[in-house]
Amino acid sequence: MAFKRTAAMVPQTAKAEGDISSVFASLSGEAEKELPARYIDLKRSLIAENANEVQASWDRLIESLKSGVEEAKALREKIVPSVNFTDLTSGNLSPRAIDEIKRRGTVVVRGVFPADEALAMKEQTRSYIQENRSLTRDFKGQVFEIYWSRSQVQARGDPRMISAQRALQRIWEGLSEEQAATPMSYVDRLRMRTPGDTSFALGPHIDGGSLERWEDPTYASCYTEILRGNWENYNPFDARNRIDANMDLYNSAGGCAVFREFQGWLSLSSCGPGEGTLRINPLLKQATAYYILRPFFSPPKHDPTSLEGWKLDLSTSKFPGAAQGRQQEMSDATHPHLQLQHSMVSAPRVEPGDFLVWHCDTIHAVDPVHNGMQDASVFYIPVVPKCPLNEKYIQQQRATFLAGYPPPDFPGGAGEQFHKGRATPSDIKQAGGESALTAMGF
């Protein structure tokens, strides 16, 4: 396949230049803005005639959250399940192990790559960054706007990675056999967090948009049981409506236009709790139901700080922690019943070559301080099924790859157009043959 660098290939829909801070109001310093009055009408239309059922459901949910938070508080990182790569990909996981993954929404897949291979990828990436340092954009020297290094392409296209992704897709329901068996390669950036860093202090949030979860009718339909007052019947692993949902209504820098079943990263370091790693909320079903219902409820007027006695309130346009064109963020002020200081737990220790994934609705964050003694480095690699929405994006992404520009979902600019040593289609083929090429839209 020919590989040509030309400015004429710049995508016509490229987003504004930026870095990972473009995605989050908290990292960019943006003040909260009042939402238009039409969001009051949106709230009323979503709850419709189910006010009594939703109030009763909320009351049950708050009680369930209390016990869930205590469980997370007691177990900490031990609450996150781990499985071996060979058990996952050979179909040897027990029903109990699969149920635990579904319950927690997070799993560490151990040993997708041998440690020495993962460490070699990291060193190759360092060399690529150093060789092109003056052309490379980053956030505080911790998160790099790098997408097309040969090592990243190698990791994404390797048959072992594709095999792990395929096995994780089979945990979901509502996909056709072809969709579940054909992972697509959604290209993302990388992190190399240095010991002592406090700049990349990304607080609790969810990706896949914010207001879109309520505003896009198809996206909102994923949460129908919650909005009807039956949160216990909600199935987080039903993909039927998600494959058509619009998760980026505002074409934001960093908004995600594809359906990612799991977000994830491949570890390139030995990294444990408190060492700059991921933090997650392991109460997937309860936490999702809570943040979906949160905009519809207010505390007692006589005691705004109380966690008891909250009532349905459809009188304001507020969607706490949500903003147009940003990701949904959580805090003790906006989502107090989550008790984030207790319910957010660090990922267990990972080694180079381990693959950590979390459900697309999982609340997650990063350690506010990297207290470790070595770098905490990862390639962000999600699990993305084949479906028309994703295939359309992958075709656009292929064009940016050939031109060396950032992928369509990410902040624009020159990207890696003039980087020395960036990957070519032949590198994709070498990494994983036809499966890797198919995953990248070739």
N, C-alpha and C positions, 0 to 999 in steps of 0.2 A: 504494500500500500504506500502511495506517495505521501510525503510529509513536507508541507510547505509553510513557511512562516510569512504571513502577509497581513498587513493592517487592514486590507480590504475585507478580511474575514471577521471583523469585529461584530459580535451579535447586535442586532438592531434593538433588542430589548434589554441590553445590559443595564444593571442597576448602578446607583451612585457608588462612588468609591467609599471605602470604609474598612472596618475590621469587626471583630466579634462584638465590640461594644455597641455597634449599630443596632443590634438585635434587642438590647435590653435598656429600658429606661433608667434602671439603677446604675448601669455602667457608664451610660452616656450623660448622666446628670440631668435628665429631663424631668421637669416638674409634672405632677399629675394634672391632667386637663379634664375639665368637665365634659362629659359626653353629651351629644345632642339629645333633645327631648324624645326623638323617635325610639330611643332605647327603652323608654317607659312602655311604649306600645309593644315593643318586642317582648318585654317581660310578661305583659298581660296575655299576649297571644300564645306564649309557650306554656303558661300555667292553665290558661283557658278555664274549664269548668272543674279543675281538679284541686282547688284550693284546700279543701278539707283533707283530702288524701295526702297532699304534699306536706301539709303541716304535721300530720300524724307520722308520715314517713321521716320527716326531719327529726322529730322527737326520738324515734327509734334509732335513727342514725347516730345521733349525739351519744346515746348510751353505748352503742357498739363501738364508736370511736374511743370512748374512755377506756374500755378494756383493751382495745388494739394498741393504744398508746402505751399502756402499762406493759404490754408484751414486748413492744419495741424497746422500751426503756430498760427492760430486764435482760433481753437477749443481745442487744446491740448488733454488731456485725455478724454474729452467729445466726441471725435470722435470715441472712441471704444464702440461698442454696447454691451449691457448687456441684457440677457434674464433670465427668471425664469426657474428653472429645470422642474417644472411641465408643463409649457407652451411648452417647448422644447420637452419633452418626450410624451406629449399627442397630439402632432400635431397641437397645437393651435397658432403657430407662423404665423403671417401675411406674405403674399408675400413680403411686403415692408421690414419686419424685416429680412427675408431670403436674400433678395437682398442686404441689408446693410451688413450682415455678409460676403457675397461674395465679396462685394466691398472693405471692410476693411481687410478681411482675418483673422480677430481676433474677438473673442467674449468671454465675461465672462458669464459663466453659474452659476447663483446664487443658492446657497443652495442645492447642490448635497448631502451634508451631513449636519446634524445639527452641530452648532459650537462646542457643548460640545463633540461630537464624534470625530471631527477633532482634537480638543485640546488633547483629550485622546490618539489619535494615536501619536501625537507629543511626549507626555511624555513617552509613551511606547518605542518609538524610541530612545529617550534620554537614557533611562535605558539600552536598548540593546547596544548602543554605549559605555556607561560607563562600562558596565560589560565586554566588549570585547575591551577596549580602546587600549591596547598594540598590538592588532592584526589588528587594523583598519587603513587603509590608507585614507588620506584626502588631500585636497588642502587648506593650510593656515587655517585649522580649520573651513572652511566655506562650502565646498562641500565634502561630504563623499562618499567613494567607498563602499557603503552599498546598497545591492539589495534585500536581502532575509530575512529581519526582518518580524516578524509576522504582524506588523502594515502595512507595505507596501503591503504585500500579501493580507491583509484584504481590503485595499483601492482599489487595482486593481481588485479584484474578486467580490466585492460587487455588487449585482444586480442593485443598483442605478447608480454606475459608468458605468456598462456595458450598461444600458439603455440610459445614456447620450451619450456614445460613438456611440451606434447604431443610435440614432437620428441625430448626427452630420454627420455620414457616409452618410445618406440619402440626404444630401446637395450636394454630389458629383454626377457626371454623369458617365456613362460608366461601372458601376459595375453590375454584375448579382444580382438578388434578394438575393441569398444565401450569396454572398460576402458582400453586404451592411448590411445584418442582422446578421452577425457573426463577432463581434469584436475579434481581437486577442490581447493577453496581451504581449506587448513589454516591457521588464523590464529595468528600468533605475535607476539612483542613486537618491540622495536627497541633498537638500541644507538647511543649518541652519545658515543663515548669521547674524552676531552679529552687534549691533549698533556701528557706527563709522568705520566699515570695509571699507578699500580702496583696499584690495588685489584682490578681485574678480571683478576687473574692466574690464569686458569683453565687448569689443566694438562692433559696428555694424557688423553683419555677417549673413550668412545663413548656415544651416546644409544640410545634404544630399550630401556631397561631394563639390568639387569646379570645378576642370577641367572636372570632369565626366559629367557635364551638356552639355558640348560641345563635349567631347571626345567619350562618349558612344553613338553610333548611335541611340539606342532606347530612351535614355534619351534626346538627342538633338531633337528627333522627337516630344517631348512634346511641343517644342517651335517653331514648323515649321512656324506658321503664323508670328511670330516675325522675324525669319530669312529670310522669303520671302519678308518682307517689308510691312506686314499687321498687325502691332502690335494691332490695334484696334479689330481685329477678334480673338485674342488669348483668349482662355477659360481656366482660371487657375483651374477650377474644373472638367476638363475632365480627367478621370482616365485611359482611355483605354490603353495608352502606358506606363504610370507610373508603372503599376503593373508588368512590365517586365524589367524596366530600371535597369542598374547596377550603383549603387550610391557609390560604394567603389572599384574602380579599383586597389587601391594600398594597400588594406588590412591594413589600418591605425589603430592605436590605437585610438578608438573613432569614426571611420568611421561607417556610418549607412548602413547596408546591406538590410534593409527592406523599403517598401513604407509606410511612415507615412503620412496620409492625413492631420492630424493636429499634431503638437507638442503641449505639454501642461503640466500644473502642477496643482496639487491640493493644495490649500492654507491651511496652518496649522497655520496661523497668521492673525492678522489684520494689513494690510500693504497698504500704499498709495504712491502716487508719491513722489520720492526722498527718499524713505525709504527702499532702497535696492531691489526694485522690477524690473519687466521686463520693457523694453522699446521696442517699435515696430514702424515700418514704416507702416502707414495705407493706403498707396497708392499701393495696391498689384499689380494691372495690370500694371500701369506705371512704378513702381520701378523694377518689374521683367523684363519688356521689356528693361529697361535701362541697367541693369547689364548684360543681355544676349548680348546686342549690344555693350556695352562699349569696349570690346577688339578690335573691328573693327574700332575704330575711334580715331583720334588724333586732338589736338588743332592746331591752326595756328602756323607755325614755327616762325613767327615774334612776336608772343605774346602767349607763352605757358600757361599763366595764364588766358587767356580769356575763357569765357563760351560761346562765340559766334563763329560761323564760323568753327565748327569742321567738318572734312571731313573723308570719308572712307579711311582707311590706312591698307593694308594687308601686310606690309613689315616687320613686327616684330613678334617675337614669344611671345610677352608679353600678359599675361592675368592678368590685374591689380588685386592685392589682392588674387590671386589664387596660390596654390602650390600643388605639388603632395603629396597626403597623408594627406592633411590638409583641413579644412573647408574654404569656401570663406569669406574673410573679406573685409570690406568697410571702407573708410576714406575720408576726404575732399580732400586728395591728389590723391587718386585713382579713386574716383567717385564723382567729384565736383558738378555735376548738381543735385545730390540728396539733397544738402544743409542739411546735416545730423543734424546740430545743430538746425534746424528748423523743419525738417520733422520727426525726431524721437520723439515719444511722450511716456510718462509713461503710464502704465496701470492704469485704475481707481482704487480707493480703493477696496480692496477685504477683505472678512472676512473668518475666518476658515470655511472650507467646500465648498467654491467657487471653481469652476473649470475654469481655463483660458486656452484657446487654440488658436493657431495661425497656419495658413496655412504653409505647408512645404516649400514654397518659400518666406515666409515673412522675411524681414530683421529685426533682433532683437538684443537686447543688454541687459545689466543690468545697473542699476544706478551705476555710478562710485564711489559714496560715499553713505553709508547707514546712512542717517541723522535722522532715526527714533529712538524711545526710547525703542523698543522691537525687538526681533529676527524677521527676515523675512525667514520663513521656508516653504518649499514645498516638496512634492513628485513629481518627474517628471513622468508624465503618458501621453503618446500620444494616438492618435486615429489611429488604425491600422486595415485595412480590411483583410478578408480572401482571399488569392490568393496564387497560387503555390509558388511564391517567398517568401512570408511571412510564409507560412506553413513550408517550408523547414527550415527557420531560427528558427521558434518556436520549431521544433523538436530538433535542436542543443541546443537551450536555455534550453529546458527541461532537457537535460543531465547535463548541468552545474548547474541547480537548485538542482538536486538530489545529485550532488557531493559537492555543496557549493562553486563552483568557480564563478568568474564574468561571466556575459552573454557574448556570443561570440563577440559582437561588442565592448566590453569595454576592457581597459587595464587588462592584465592578472595578474598572481601571485596566491598566496594561497587563496586570497579572504576570504570567510567566512567559509572555510572548517572546522575550529575548533572553530567557534563562538558558544558560549552557547546561546540557545534559538532561533536559526534560524528556519525559517518556514519549515514545512514538507508538503507533499501532503494532509494530513488530514486537515491542516490549509486552504488550497485552497478550499477544499470541504466545510468546515465549513463556509468560507466567502461567497461563492456564488453557491454552488452545482454544477450541471452538466455544467452550462454555464461557470462558472469560470474554471473548469477543462478543458473544451474544449478550452477555450481561452489560456490556458497554454500548450496545446498539449497533454493532457491526454485523 
